[in-house]
Amino acid sequence: MSTLSPPPSPEPSKTSRASSATVLVVAAVVVAVIAGFVAIGVLVGDGSSTATPAQSPPSTPPTPTQSGPTASPTSSAPPSNLPPLDCSEPPALPANPQQFDKAPPASLSQRATWRATLQTNCGRIVMELDGRVAPQTVASFVFLSQAGYYDDSPCHRLTTPEQGLLVLQCGDPTGTGSGGPGYGYGIENAPASGSYPAGTVAMARASDPNSNGSQFFIVYGDTTLPTTGGGYSIFGTVVEGLSIVQAVAARGLASDQVAPAQPVSLLSVSVEKL
């Protein structure tokens, strides 16, 4: 019995062999390019984890929509062994937030160190302000504090470790994140490294570098922020009460996913030169 064998495949022509070789080369190049992009993505990240601070941080006169710091994946979580919070009910928002025609002169800071005491409904937070490195910012904070501008104003924005940004933002009497004192000024003492250690007090602002106003943020865990646009003005450090901010942060966000679940308001802010 004979067995039928399939006919031999025709010998590919030189043209066919050349075409096949070309296809293989192109495929190899495409694979190499894709692999390159994947490697770059692993090294620098695709930015999808970067949280953009809500348009409520700083204030841009007259209707400042301040977008606080932009998140970075290098933030570190605050400690877990925090004291219990003892908070009272926050006060009602100020009925008529004050407005001013212009920023106070930088000379008001006297290029000195100031102590600011924030009496909040969750306890006392004390900050030391450095008028040498941020004279205009400190002058503005002292001026607004002495005018009672911050009294009964809420801390309207909290960011969490999941967002890569660890700050509590305060200083807007309207509680909307778009309020301000009616004036703006420029950036001072923004770190070139983008490093904002826990306890840092800095100004929130909009994209305009001259939109610093009344809104500020307290960094409750080491955070690295982008330097694009000039960064954020560091003007002080928390020397007492950082654990209050950290304990508030530990309770997470309210249902709007912006404000802290535990409401915090500045009942009063007093300042004294050291």
N, C-alpha and C positions, 0 to 999 in steps of 0.2 A: 504494500500500500504506500502510495506516495503521499507526502505531506506538503501542503501548499504553504509557501512562505510569502510574506508580504513583499511587494516589489521594493527594491532598494530606493531610498530617498535620493532624489536628484542632487547632484553636487551643487551647492550654492555657488552662484556666480561671484566673481570678484566684487561686483557692485553691491550684491546683497550682503557680502561679508563686511564691506566698508560701512554700509548703513547700520548693521547690527552693532558694529564697534562704536559708531557715533552715538547710538542710543545709550549704550552702556556707559560711555564717558559722560554724557549729559546727566544720566541718572545718578552717577557717582558724585557729580558736582552738586546736584540738588540735595542729595543726602548730606554732603559735607556742609553745605550752607545751613540746612536745617539744624544740624548738630551744633554748628557754631552759635546760632541764635539761642538754642536751648542752654548752652554753656553760659552765654552772657546773661540769660535770664536767671540762672542759678546764682551767679556772682552778684548781680546788682539788683535783682528783684524787678518785678514788673510794675510796682507802684500800686497794685490793687489793694494793698493793705494800708495805704496811706490815708488817714482820716483827715478830711478837710474841715477845720473848725467851722461850726455853723456861722452863718452871717450875723452873728450877734455879739462878737467880742468887742472890739474897740468902738470908738464913736467918731463918725465923720460929720462935723458940723455942716448944716444944722440938723440933718437927719442921718447920723452916722450909722452905717451898717458895718459893724466892725467884725472882721473875721479873725478871731484869735489865731494862735499859732497853728501851723500845719503839722500833722502828726508824723512821727518817724518810728520805725520798728525797733529802735534801740532803747525804748523806755524801760524802766525797771519798776516792778510792782512795789508798793509801799509795804511796811511791816504788817504782819497779821495779828500780833499781840498788842492790840490797842485798848485803851481804857474805854469804859462805857460812856456813851454820850448822855448829857443831861441838858436837853433842849426845851425851851418854852415855846409857846405859839409865836410865830413871827408876826410882826406888826403889819398893818395895812400899808400899801404903797403911799408915798408922798402924793398929796393931791395935786400940787403944782410944782414940779421940779424946777429948781432955779436955772436960769440961763444968764450967761455973761457975754459981754461984747468982745472981749479979747483975753488972751492968756496973761497971767501975771508975769512980771519981769523975772528972769532967771535969778536976779540978785536977791530975790526973796528967800532963796534957799541958803544964802550966805555961805555957800560952798561948805556947809557944816554937816555933821551927822545929826539926824533927827530920830526921835523915837515916836512911833505912831502906835496907839493902843486902840484896837478894834474891839469894841464891846459887841458881841454877837448874841443871838438868842441861844447859842450853844456853848457860850463861854468866851474867854478873853484870848485874843490873838495879838501878840506884840511883834512889831516889825522895826528894824533899824533901817533908816533911809540914808543913802550916801549922796549928799549934795555936791560932793567934789567931782564925781564921775557923771552925774546926771542932774546938773543944776536946774535945768528947765522943768524936768519931770518932777523933781522933788518940790520945786517952787509951786507947781500946779497942785500937787497932792496936798501940800501944807495949806495953800489958799482955799481949796475946796473943803478941806477938813474944818478949817477955822470958820468957814461960812455955813457949816452944817449941811453941806450939799449931800453928804453920804448918809445922813441920818435916816434910818428906817428903809434903806435901800437893800434889795435882795441880792444874793449871789445867784445869778440866773442861769449859770451854765457850768456843768461838770462833764469832764471827759474821763474815760476809763481805760484800764490797761488793754482792753480789747480794741480800743481805737488807737492805741499806740501813743496816746497823749495824756499826761497826768496833770491836769490843772483844774482849779476851781476859779471861775471868773466872776468878778463882782464889780460894783461901781456904777451901775446904771439904775437910777432911781425909778425909771419906767418899768424895769423888769423885762423888757422886750429884747434887749441886746442891741437895740439901735439908738438908744438914748445917749446924750452927751451934754457937756456943759455949755455948748454954743460956740466953742473955739477949738482949734486944733494946733498942733505943733509937731516938730520933727523927731526923728529917732536919735537916741543917745545911748551910748554904752551897750550896744548890741554885740554879743560875743561872736568873733569871726569863726569860732569852732562850732557854733550852733548848740553848745552845751548849756543846759539849764538845770543845775543840780536841785535836789529836793530842798525846799525852803526858799528858793529864789522868788522874788516878787518883781514882776515885769508888766509893762503896758501892753494891752491889747490894742489892735488898730485895724483899719481897713487896708485895702491894697495901696492906697495913697500913703506914702511915707510920712506925710504931714498930718495924718489923721489921728494922732494920739490925743486923747481927751481926758475922760474920767475913768474909763474902764481899765481894770488891771486884773492880773491873774496870779494866783499863788500856785507854785509847782509843788505837788505833794509827793512826787517820786522822780528820781533822776530821769530827765528827758532830753533828747536831742531834737532840735527843731531846724528846719531848713533856713539857710541864710539868704535865700532868694528874696529880693525886694528890700533887703536891709536888715532883716531880723527884727527882734523885739527889744525895747529898751529895758534893761535891768536897772532898777533903782533902789532895791532894798533886799533885805533878808529877814525871814521869820526867826525870831529868837525865843519865842514862847508861844505855845499853842498849835504847833504844826500837827500834833497828834489829833487835834479837833478836826482839822481839815481831812486828815487821813481816815478818821473814823466816819466822817460824813461820806467820803468817797467809798468806803467799804459797804455802805448801805445801797450803793448803786444809783440808778437813774429813776426819775419819775416816769409816769406813763408817756409823757411827751418825748422821752429819750433825749432830753436836753438838760433840764433842771435836775438838781439832786433830789433823790427820793426824800431825804431829810431836809426840809426847807431851812435855809440859813440866811439871816438878814443882819446887816450892820445896824445895830441900834444907835450907836454913836461912834465917832472917830475923833480922838484927841491927839494932838501933836505937841512935842516939846523939843527944844534944841538941847543937845547934850554937850 
